[in-house]
Amino acid sequence: MNPAPFLILETGRPVPSLRRYGRFPHWIRVAAGLEEHETVVVDVEHGADLPDPRQFAGVLVTGSAAFVTDHAEWSERSAAWLRQTAHDDVPVFGICYGHQLLAHALGGEVAYNPAGRESGTIELALDPQAAKDPLFQGLPRSHFAAHATHLQTVLRVPEGAAVLARSPLDGCHAFRWGRQAWGVQFHPEFATHHMRGYVRARADCIGRHGGCARSIERAVSAAPLARQLLRRFVRQARLSSAQPVAKQG
């Protein structure tokens, strides 16, 4: 077991109405079952230096209101760091913006989702590759609930990556690259109050994309299987130091 702490790259802050619940690293830490002393938070959005990833059991990358396609200096610097981290076979788990940033870092394509905004509790279907994935194996292949709020998406995964899950509005809700670099477009760290808060905060945008925020908010429900993925990642990352390293082709 690797006893090192986990590094959380903070790429943004929650909408103002939800900041009473803390920042994204806190939400992720609680959902992942980690104690505060088991995590180190680096606020890359505000210029914090990126440490040597080999000091950590794994890396988690938060969501953000920023857009990967803006190519902000801090974002591109983080992408270069993530590229090297993934090639060094350090376990990585990117969420929403972190998912897109990881895909971009490894040569995938990120852009606005042609289907428009996706918000609320959604239903995912797992791709066949998920059946053998260390994090996704054993989950239901259909009717897998998750929370989502995003405008951009991964249009093309990096070369060699396996798509693991998709929704009716997004063809890549999860992927794995190499042995242990994952990205998920949905938010496994969200509880129902987080999801409802985001639907309310994005109500105008939802309306412009043809949705009804009130209906979406009423339909929000628990997504416990999605939440489990963070604990699965922690367990997988803790164990990975005892396994032989598989190099990406």
DOPA-276753 format. One line per field, with one value per residue (C-alpha): x, y, z; residue number from 1. Coordinates in nm, 2 decimals, decimal comma, m for minus. Each point is the difference from the previous one (the first is absolute). Example, Ala and Ser with C-alpha at 12.3 -4.5 7.8 and 13.67 -1.06 7.14 Angstrom:
! residues 2
east = [1,23 0,14] $
north = [m0,45 0,34] $
up = [0,78 m0,07] $
i = [1 2] $
//
This chain:
! residues 249
east = [0,00 0,12 m0,04 0,08 m0,26 m0,21 0,05 m0,31 0,05 m0,26 m0,09 m0,31 m0,25 m0,36 m0,28 m0,04 m0,33 0,18 0,32 m0,15 0,07 0,37 0,21 0,03 0,30 m0,21 m0,29 0,23 0,19 m0,33 m0,14 0,33 0,01 0,33 0,10 0,13 0,36 m0,02 m0,03 0,21 m0,18 0,17 m0,20 0,13 m0,26 0,16 0,36 0,11 0,31 m0,05 0,20 0,17 m0,29 0,20 m0,03 m0,37 m0,21 m0,21 m0,13 m0,36 m0,09 m0,31 m0,27 0,00 m0,21 0,29 0,02 0,29 m0,03 0,10 0,35 0,07 0,37 m0,08 m0,21 0,27 0,27 m0,22 m0,07 0,38 0,04 m0,28 0,14 0,33 m0,18 m0,21 0,31 0,17 m0,29 m0,11 m0,37 m0,21 m0,38 m0,14 m0,35 m0,19 0,25 0,27 m0,13 0,01 0,35 0,14 m0,14 0,15 0,33 0,02 m0,09 m0,38 m0,24 m0,21 m0,28 m0,35 m0,24 m0,21 m0,29 0,01 0,00 m0,05 m0,12 m0,16 m0,01 0,06 0,01 0,32 0,06 0,33 0,21 0,12 0,36 m0,14 m0,06 0,37 0,09 0,13 m0,24 m0,31 m0,02 m0,31 m0,20 m0,34 0,05 m0,30 m0,21 0,31 m0,09 0,24 0,00 0,11 0,03 0,20 0,02 0,32 0,09 0,27 m0,08 0,29 0,18 0,39 0,15 m0,01 m0,26 m0,31 m0,34 m0,18 m0,33 m0,23 m0,34 m0,26 0,15 0,37 0,20 0,28 m0,10 0,30 0,33 0,32 0,34 0,28 m0,02 m0,13 m0,09 m0,38 m0,23 m0,37 m0,22 m0,25 0,04 0,04 0,07 m0,35 m0,27 m0,36 0,02 0,31 m0,18 m0,32 0,21 0,17 m0,33 m0,13 0,32 0,00 m0,38 0,03 0,26 m0,21 m0,29 0,20 0,09 m0,36 m0,03 m0,22 0,20 m0,29 m0,07 0,37 0,02 m0,31 0,16 0,33 0,05 0,28 0,29 0,18 0,17 0,16 0,12 0,16 0,24 0,21 0,05 0,08 0,26 0,16 0,01 0,15 0,26 0,10 0,05 0,17 0,35 0,00 m0,08 0,24 0,00 m0,15 0,15 m0,23 0,08] $
north = [0,00 0,35 0,22 0,33 0,27 0,09 0,32 0,20 0,25 0,28 0,15 0,20 0,08 m0,09 0,25 0,26 m0,15 m0,32 0,13 m0,05 m0,37 0,06 m0,02 m0,28 m0,17 m0,04 m0,15 m0,24 m0,10 m0,07 m0,21 m0,19 m0,09 0,19 0,18 0,35 m0,11 m0,24 0,27 0,30 0,27 0,21 0,29 0,00 0,24 0,27 m0,08 m0,25 m0,20 m0,36 m0,25 m0,32 m0,24 m0,30 0,12 m0,10 m0,31 0,16 0,32 0,13 0,30 0,20 0,16 0,37 0,26 0,07 m0,14 m0,22 0,16 0,34 m0,14 0,21 0,00 m0,18 m0,26 m0,07 m0,02 m0,25 m0,20 m0,03 m0,12 m0,25 m0,14 m0,08 m0,13 m0,24 m0,12 m0,06 m0,23 0,19 m0,06 0,29 0,07 0,31 0,13 0,21 0,27 m0,24 m0,27 0,24 0,14 m0,36 m0,08 0,32 m0,07 m0,34 0,11 m0,03 0,26 0,22 0,24 0,11 m0,29 0,00 m0,13 0,31 0,03 m0,32 0,05 m0,19 m0,37 m0,19 m0,36 m0,15 m0,31 m0,18 m0,10 m0,37 0,10 0,10 m0,36 m0,05 0,34 0,02 0,28 m0,08 m0,38 m0,13 0,31 m0,03 0,03 0,23 0,21 0,12 0,34 0,28 0,38 0,23 0,37 0,10 0,17 m0,13 m0,37 m0,24 m0,03 m0,23 m0,20 m0,03 m0,26 m0,34 0,11 m0,22 0,17 m0,15 0,18 0,23 0,17 0,09 0,35 m0,09 m0,27 0,01 0,02 m0,20 m0,13 m0,17 0,06 m0,24 m0,20 0,26 0,34 0,05 0,29 0,03 0,28 m0,05 0,10 m0,29 0,24 0,16 m0,07 0,09 0,34 0,08 m0,11 0,20 0,31 m0,02 m0,05 0,32 0,19 m0,10 0,04 0,27 m0,19 m0,32 0,20 0,13 m0,35 m0,11 m0,16 0,07 0,06 m0,06 m0,34 m0,09 0,10 m0,20 m0,31 0,02 m0,32 m0,18 m0,14 m0,24 m0,21 0,30 0,11 m0,34 0,06 0,24 m0,25 m0,26 0,23 0,05 m0,37 m0,07 0,28 m0,13 m0,35 0,10 0,04 m0,38 m0,07 m0,01 0,32 m0,03 0,26 0,18 m0,11] $
up = [0,00 m0,09 0,31 m0,17 m0,01 m0,30 m0,20 m0,10 m0,28 0,06 m0,33 0,11 0,27 0,05 m0,10 0,28 0,12 0,09 0,16 0,35 m0,06 m0,06 m0,31 m0,25 0,17 0,31 m0,19 m0,17 0,32 0,18 m0,29 m0,03 0,37 0,05 0,32 m0,03 0,08 m0,29 m0,26 m0,12 m0,20 m0,26 m0,14 m0,36 m0,12 0,22 m0,10 0,26 m0,09 m0,10 0,21 m0,10 m0,05 0,11 0,36 m0,01 m0,01 m0,27 m0,15 m0,02 m0,22 0,09 m0,22 m0,09 m0,17 m0,23 m0,35 m0,12 m0,34 0,14 0,04 0,31 0,12 0,32 m0,19 m0,26 0,26 0,19 m0,32 m0,06 0,36 m0,04 m0,32 0,17 0,31 m0,21 m0,19 0,33 0,09 0,31 0,06 m0,13 0,03 m0,18 0,06 m0,25 m0,08 0,13 m0,24 m0,30 0,11 0,02 m0,34 m0,15 0,17 m0,15 m0,36 0,00 m0,12 0,22 m0,12 0,06 0,01 m0,32 0,20 0,22 0,38 0,20 0,36 0,29 0,09 m0,32 m0,11 m0,12 m0,20 0,03 m0,30 m0,02 0,10 0,34 0,09 0,05 0,14 0,36 0,09 m0,21 0,00 0,17 m0,05 m0,18 m0,38 m0,03 0,23 0,18 0,17 0,02 0,05 m0,29 m0,08 m0,31 m0,33 m0,14 m0,05 m0,13 m0,37 m0,07 0,27 m0,01 m0,22 0,18 0,25 0,08 0,02 0,31 0,02 m0,20 0,03 m0,26 m0,02 0,03 m0,16 0,25 0,36 0,12 m0,15 0,11 m0,15 0,08 0,31 0,25 m0,14 0,00 m0,09 0,08 m0,14 0,28 0,36 0,24 0,28 m0,03 0,25 m0,09 0,17 m0,22 m0,31 0,08 0,07 m0,33 m0,19 0,17 m0,07 m0,36 m0,06 m0,26 m0,20 0,02 m0,14 m0,29 m0,09 0,00 0,35 0,29 0,32 0,23 m0,15 0,01 0,36 0,10 m0,17 0,19 0,19 0,18 m0,20 0,24 m0,26 m0,16 0,34 0,07 m0,29 0,21 0,28 m0,27 m0,14 0,34 0,06 m0,34 0,04 0,34 m0,14 m0,32 0,15 0,06 m0,37 m0,29 m0,20 m0,36 m0,23 m0,25 m0,36] $
i = [1 2 3 4 5 6 7 8 9 10 11 12 13 14 15 16 17 18 19 20 21 22 23 24 25 26 27 28 29 30 31 32 33 34 35 36 37 38 39 40 41 42 43 44 45 46 47 48 49 50 51 52 53 54 55 56 57 58 59 60 61 62 63 64 65 66 67 68 69 70 71 72 73 74 75 76 77 78 79 80 81 82 83 84 85 86 87 88 89 90 91 92 93 94 95 96 97 98 99 100 101 102 103 104 105 106 107 108 109 110 111 112 113 114 115 116 117 118 119 120 121 122 123 124 125 126 127 128 129 130 131 132 133 134 135 136 137 138 139 140 141 142 143 144 145 146 147 148 149 150 151 152 153 154 155 156 157 158 159 160 161 162 163 164 165 166 167 168 169 170 171 172 173 174 175 176 177 178 179 180 181 182 183 184 185 186 187 188 189 190 191 192 193 194 195 196 197 198 199 200 201 202 203 204 205 206 207 208 209 210 211 212 213 214 215 216 217 218 219 220 221 222 223 224 225 226 227 228 229 230 231 232 233 234 235 236 237 238 239 240 241 242 243 244 245 246 247 248 249] $
//
